[in-house]
């Protein structure tokens, strides 16, 4: 069993438009009046030799793209891509660490609860949608 989930971002240099956007993976640790979320940026690395070679080639030429990966543990995450921001909840389900997509509204609600002193797990449970299963 893995204690982490892998997420990837594409890094680019030498482009304009949406490919020039900065990409990152950040752990959301609460709310922030100025930026919306209090973030701790996660270090990403080239996942294999092929991506490392692409990164070195792009830096040498001044133009190109490559993929970087991060292993993240339980928490709330924001992933900034060229297409926008994605929010992920990483939690333990049936003894396994899993990741699920969420929306900005739930991420914001969870961040506010964490700022108020709630743990990540209590914020996750408090903001989940009620089950629609029939009894």
C-alpha positions, -999 to 999 in steps of 0.1 A, spaced: 0 0 0 13 35 -9 10 64 15 9 89 -13 -9 97 -46 10 110 -77 0 142 -95 17 157 -125 21 191 -141 36 202 -174 63 228 -172 71 250 -202 96 276 -211 99 299 -241 62 299 -250 35 327 -249 -2 323 -242 -16 297 -220 16 275 -223 35 303 -206 13 300 -174 31 289 -143 21 255 -131 24 241 -96 11 217 -70 3 232 -36 -11 219 -3 -39 241 9 -35 246 46 -62 272 52 -77 305 40 -58 337 32 -74 371 29 -51 382 0 -47 350 -20 -78 331 -11 -59 300 1 -29 296 24 -6 273 4 25 253 9 41 246 -25 50 210 -32 83 202 -48 79 185 -82 106 165 -100 110 149 -134 96 114 -131 121 96 -153 152 100 -174 132 108 -205 115 138 -188 147 149 -173 163 149 -208 134 169 -221 138 195 -193 175 198 -199 169 201 -237 142 228 -232 164 248 -208 194 246 -232 173 257 -262 152 282 -242 120 265 -254 102 233 -247 81 214 -222 84 184 -199 64 167 -172 71 169 -134 55 147 -108 49 150 -70 40 124 -45 14 139 -21 0 126 11 -33 131 28 -46 167 24 -63 193 2 -44 203 -29 -45 229 -57 -30 220 -90 -24 249 -114 -22 239 -151 -22 258 -183 -60 251 -185 -68 264 -150 -69 252 -114 -79 217 -102 -87 209 -66 -80 175 -52 -88 158 -18 -64 130 -8 -76 108 20 -77 73 33 -105 51 22 -107 14 32 -70 15 43 -58 30 10 -47 65 2 -69 78 -27 -74 111 -45 -106 127 -57 -114 158 -76 -135 185 -59 -147 220 -68 -135 254 -56 -166 258 -34 -158 227 -13 -121 236 -13 -129 270 0 -153 257 27 -126 232 38 -99 259 39 -121 281 61 -128 252 85 -91 244 87 -83 281 94 -109 279 122 -89 251 138 -106 220 123 -84 191 112 -82 182 75 -103 151 81 -130 169 101 -132 196 73 -134 168 47 -163 151 65 -181 183 73 -182 194 37 -191 162 20 -224 159 2 -251 139 19 -254 104 7 -283 97 -17 -284 60 -10 -319 47 -1 -322 31 34 
